[in-house]
Amino acid sequence: MTAGEVLDIGAEAIWVMLGMAAPVMLIGLAVGVVIALLQALTQVQEMTLVFVPKIISIFIALLIFLPLMGAVLASFSDDIFARIAAY
C-alpha cells in the first residue's frame, strides 16, 4: 500500500465521520440558536435552559438519522475490507 492510498483512506474516513456527525450536530446547533434567541427576546438569563431541549432534539435526531449513519459506515467498511482483500 502506497502513501497516497493511505492518505486517500484517511481523507475518506474524515469525510465519512463528518457526514455521520453533521446532521445531528446541525440540529443541535439550530436548537441552541433558537433557544438562545428566545432567551434574548424574553430576557431570561438561565444558562441551564438550553441543555434539556438540545439533549432531547439530539436524541430524536439520532433515532431518525441512525439508519443513514449505519449505511454510510457500512459502505465505508465494505470499501476498506475490499481494499484489504485485494492485497
Secondary structure, DSSP 8 states (H G I E B T S, - for coil): --HHHHHHHHHHHHHHHHHHHHHHHHHHHHHHHHHHHHHHHHT---GGGGHHHHHHHHHHHHHHHHHHHHHHHHHHHHHHHHHHHH-
